[in-house]
Amino acid sequence: MKILVTGAAGFIGYHLTELLLSRGYQVVGIDNINDYYDVNLKYARLNQLGIDRKLASDFSSEVISQKTDNFKFIRINLEDREAINHLFEKEQFEVVCNLAAQAGVRYSIENPHAYVESNIVGYVNLLEACRNNNVKHLVYASSSSVYGLNAKIPFSTEDTVDTPISLYAASKKSNELMAHTYSHLYGFATTGLRFFTVYGPWGRPDMAAYLFAEGIRNKQPIKVFNHGNMERDFTYVGDIVEGVMRIIEGEVETRTQKGGLYKVYNIGNNNSVKLTDYIENIEKNLGREAEKIMMDMQPGDVAKTWADVSALIQDYQYSPNTSVEEGVKKFIDWYKDYNNLNIK
């Protein structure tokens, strides 16, 4: 099976690509390697996959992995319709996993056009390429942020999601709506995954785990929003990509026969953890207490998330089993190694 992974230099994209390759799949990875956060981290992830940085920096150049012939990488913008169409026509993918997007809730308030270009225009280009090249299944990243102002906990895919409170959330909801349209009109399977607060090794530096670790390491105050009264369904990246893998390997033909071409699932840890407990685990693994600045809630944020993943358990036997204690330890072990730290 030949699989396209968009956002392959990103956090989840890197981990999924690594897992797919370990199971013998043929994978093509694309990413635009934008500077939303440190590009050195993106190139370091690609290096783990055997991709040479100098070669990967050129747009539209195919770079074969030095570790396996089953992986090649191409730097492409999703908004480049001509390049995307050429790629699909040449490779004839069976499955596409779209993990590329302009990320970040708060950044979307400051830079709305970046989200429209990547998350909407780029996404339509992928949908069109899928329908014109007989792709059997599009698996794509949605987000827990689509639940917006929903008060009911835990969040269920049966809930109405008509109250997004950031453009990022609105763009992800639009992805789900467009996927439904394409599944209905053109008869290929689409599966949306609403990710809940993913963390772990090779995580993004703009996310909570990395930000807290940086502050604690450098003896700088960390910002704790809503005065610490926050809870998140923190989900370890290994559990996430195992869930994505189960969907990729699932029988699409069975869904087609039952009329279930369009699906949306929550994918999380099936548990809600206090932010203060999460910080305590980071402190414990760094061996240093954080200086905390208690802040008001940020625009576009919510106080609590919790994923009801019962549908994913029922349909795909999804089984998140990494505790926050174990996951944070793995993240901090990587963080120390990546930054060559000997914290005292």
C-alpha positions in Angstrom: 0.0 0.0 0.0 1.3 3.4 -0.9 0.4 6.2 1.6 0.8 9.9 1.5 1.5 11.7 4.8 1.2 15.4 4.6 2.9 17.4 7.4 5.6 14.6 7.6 8.1 17.0 9.2 5.6 17.9 11.9 5.1 16.4 15.3 2.4 13.8 14.6 3.3 13.4 11.0 6.9 12.4 11.9 5.7 9.8 14.4 3.1 8.3 12.0 5.6 8.1 9.2 8.1 6.3 11.4 5.3 3.8 12.5 4.2 3.2 8.9 7.7 2.5 7.8 8.3 0.1 10.7 5.4 -1.9 9.3 6.6 -2.0 5.8 4.4 0.5 4.0 5.6 2.6 1.1 5.3 6.2 2.3 5.7 9.6 0.6 5.9 12.5 3.0 5.4 16.2 2.1 5.7 19.3 4.2 6.3 23.0 3.4 8.6 23.4 6.5 7.3 26.8 7.3 8.8 28.9 10.1 5.7 28.9 12.5 8.2 27.4 14.9 11.9 26.5 14.8 12.6 24.8 11.4 15.7 23.1 13.0 13.3 20.8 14.9 11.5 19.9 11.7 14.7 19.1 9.9 15.8 17.1 12.9 12.7 15.0 12.7 13.3 14.4 8.9 16.9 13.5 9.7 15.5 10.7 12.0 13.7 9.4 8.9 16.9 9.5 6.8 16.2 12.7 4.9 19.1 15.0 4.2 18.5 18.6 5.2 20.2 20.2 2.3 18.3 18.2 -0.2 15.0 18.6 1.6 15.2 22.4 1.7 14.5 22.7 -2.1 10.9 22.8 -3.1 9.6 20.0 -5.3 12.8 17.9 -5.1 12.3 14.2 -4.4 14.6 13.1 -1.6 15.0 9.4 -1.0 15.6 8.3 2.6 19.1 7.1 3.4 17.5 4.6 5.8 14.9 2.9 3.7 13.8 2.8 0.0 10.2 2.9 1.2 10.3 6.6 2.1 10.8 9.7 0.1 10.2 13.3 1.0 9.1 16.3 -1.1 8.9 19.9 0.1 5.5 21.2 -1.2 2.9 23.8 -0.2 -0.6 22.4 -0.1 -1.8 25.6 -1.6 0.3 24.8 -4.8 -2.5 23.1 -6.7 -0.3 22.3 -9.7 2.4 20.6 -7.6 -0.2 18.6 -5.6 -2.0 17.5 -8.8 1.3 16.4 -10.3 2.3 14.5 -7.2 -1.0 12.6 -7.1 -1.0 11.8 -10.8 2.5 10.4 -10.5 2.2 8.4 -7.3 -1.4 7.1 -7.4 -1.8 6.8 -3.6 -4.3 4.4 -2.0 -4.5 6.3 1.3 -3.8 9.9 2.1 -3.3 11.0 5.7 -3.5 14.8 6.0 -1.7 16.1 9.1 -0.5 19.3 7.5 -2.2 22.4 8.7 -1.4 25.8 10.1 -1.6 25.0 13.8 -2.2 27.0 16.9 -5.4 28.5 18.3 -4.0 31.8 19.5 -1.9 32.4 16.3 -5.1 32.2 14.3 -6.4 35.3 16.0 -3.3 37.2 14.9 -2.8 35.7 11.4 -6.2 34.6 10.0 -5.0 34.5 6.3 -2.4 31.8 7.1 -5.3 29.5 8.2 -7.5 30.1 5.3 -4.6 29.4 2.8 -3.3 26.2 4.4 -6.3 24.7 6.2 -9.0 25.6 3.7 -7.5 26.3 0.2 -4.8 23.6 0.7 -7.3 21.1 2.0 -9.6 21.6 -1.0 -6.6 20.9 -3.2 -6.1 17.6 -1.4 -9.8 16.7 -1.7 -9.8 17.4 -5.5 -6.6 15.4 -6.0 -8.1 12.5 -4.0 -11.3 12.4 -6.1 -9.4 12.8 -9.4 -6.9 10.0 -8.7 -9.0 7.2 -7.2 -7.8 7.6 -3.6 -9.7 5.0 -1.5 -9.4 6.7 1.9 -8.6 10.2 3.2 -7.7 10.3 6.9 -7.4 13.8 8.1 -6.6 15.8 11.3 -9.5 17.7 12.8 -9.3 19.1 16.4 -11.0 19.0 19.8 -11.2 22.8 19.4 -14.3 22.3 17.2 -16.3 21.8 20.4 -15.8 25.5 21.2 -18.2 26.7 23.8 -19.8 23.2 24.4 -20.5 22.8 28.1 -21.2 19.1 28.1 -18.3 16.9 29.3 -17.0 14.6 28.0 -17.1 15.8 24.4 -18.9 13.4 22.1 -19.0 13.3 18.3 -22.8 13.3 18.7 -22.6 16.8 20.1 -23.4 19.8 18.0 -20.2 21.8 17.1 -21.6 25.1 15.8 -19.9 27.4 18.3 -16.1 27.6 17.5 -14.3 30.3 19.3 -11.2 30.6 17.1 -10.6 30.7 13.3 -8.4 27.6 13.7 -11.4 25.7 15.1 -13.6 27.1 12.4 -11.2 25.9 9.7 -11.1 22.4 11.2 -14.9 22.3 11.3 -15.0 23.4 7.7 -12.6 20.4 6.8 -15.2 18.0 8.3 -18.0 19.6 6.3 -16.0 19.5 3.0 -15.1 15.9 3.6 -18.7 15.0 4.0 -19.5 16.7 0.7 -16.8 14.8 -1.1 -17.6 11.5 0.4 -21.3 12.0 -0.6 -20.6 13.3 -4.1 -17.6 11.2 -5.2 -17.9 8.0 -3.2 -14.5 7.8 -1.4 -14.1 7.3 2.3 -13.0 10.2 4.6 -12.2 9.9 8.3 -11.8 12.9 10.5 -9.9 12.7 13.8 -10.5 15.2 16.5 -7.1 15.2 18.3 -7.0 16.1 22.0 -3.9 17.8 23.4 -1.2 15.5 21.9 2.3 15.6 23.6 5.4 13.5 23.7 9.0 13.3 22.2 9.6 15.6 19.2 6.7 17.8 20.3 6.2 21.4 19.1 7.9 24.1 21.1 4.8 26.3 21.1 2.8 23.6 23.1 2.4 23.4 26.8 4.8 20.6 27.7 7.7 22.2 25.8 6.9 25.7 27.0 6.7 24.6 30.7 10.0 22.5 30.3 11.8 25.5 28.8 10.7 27.8 31.6 11.5 25.5 34.4 14.9 24.6 32.9 15.8 28.2 32.5 14.5 29.2 35.9 12.0 31.5 34.2 8.4 32.0 35.3 5.8 29.9 33.4 2.3 31.3 32.6 -0.5 29.2 34.0 -3.8 30.4 32.5 -7.2 30.5 34.1 -5.3 30.6 37.4 -4.6 26.9 37.1 -8.3 25.9 36.8 -7.7 24.1 33.5 -8.1 20.4 32.6 -7.0 18.7 29.4 -7.3 15.3 27.8 -3.5 15.0 27.5 -2.8 12.2 25.0 0.6 10.6 24.4 1.7 10.7 20.7 2.4 7.0 20.6 -1.3 6.3 21.5 -2.4 8.8 18.9 -0.5 7.3 16.0 -1.4 3.7 16.9 -5.1 4.9 16.6 -4.4 6.5 13.3 -2.7 3.3 12.1 -5.8 1.2 13.0 -7.9 3.5 10.8 -5.5 3.4 7.9 -5.4 -0.4 8.1 -9.1 -0.8 8.5 -11.4 -2.2 5.9 -12.8 0.7 3.8 -14.8 -1.7 1.6 -16.9 -2.7 4.6 -17.7 1.0 5.3 -18.6 1.5 1.6 -21.1 -1.3 1.6 -22.7 0.0 4.8 -22.9 3.6 3.5 -20.5 4.8 6.2 -18.1 6.6 3.8 -17.9 9.7 6.1 -16.8 9.3 9.7 -15.5 11.6 12.4 -14.0 10.3 15.7 -12.5 11.7 18.8 -9.0 10.5 19.5 -7.7 11.2 23.0 -6.7 9.5 26.2 -10.4 9.2 27.4 -9.5 11.1 30.6 -9.2 14.6 31.8 -6.1 15.7 33.8 -5.7 18.9 35.8 -3.1 21.2 34.3 -1.5 21.6 37.8 -1.0 17.8 37.9 0.6 17.9 34.5 3.0 20.7 35.5 3.9 18.7 38.7 4.9 15.8 36.6 7.2 18.0 34.4 8.7 19.5 37.6 9.3 16.0 39.0 11.1 14.8 35.9 13.2 18.0 35.6 14.0 17.9 39.3 13.1 21.5 39.7 10.0 23.5 40.9 8.4 26.0 38.5 7.8 29.6 39.3 4.2 30.2 38.2 2.5 33.3 37.1 -1.3 32.9 37.4 -3.1 34.4 34.4 -6.6 35.0 33.2 -8.1 32.7 30.5 -6.8 33.5 27.0 -9.1 34.4 24.1 -10.0 31.3 22.1 -9.3 28.9 24.9 -11.6 26.6 27.0 -11.3 25.5 30.6 -11.7 21.8 30.1 -11.5 19.1 27.4 -12.2 15.4 27.7 -12.7 13.0 24.8 -15.4 10.4 24.6 -13.5 7.8 22.5 -16.1 5.0 22.8 -16.8 5.0 19.1 -13.2 4.6 18.2 -12.8 1.8 20.8 -15.9 0.1 19.4 -15.0 0.4 15.7 -11.2 0.0 15.8 -10.4 -1.4 19.2 -8.5 1.8 20.0 -6.7 1.5 23.3 -4.8 4.5 24.7 -2.8 3.1 27.6 0.0 5.7 28.3 -0.5 7.4 31.6 0.5 11.1 32.0 3.2 10.0 34.4 4.7 7.7 31.9 4.2 10.0 28.9 5.7 13.1 30.6 8.7 11.1 31.6 9.3 10.0 28.0 8.9 13.6 26.8 11.3 15.0 29.4 13.9 12.2 28.6 13.7 13.2 25.0 13.7 16.9 25.8 16.9 16.6 27.8 18.6 14.5 25.1 17.5 16.8 22.3 18.9 19.9 24.1 21.9 18.1 25.5 21.0 19.0 29.1 22.4 18.1 32.4 20.0 19.9 34.6 21.2 20.7 38.2 
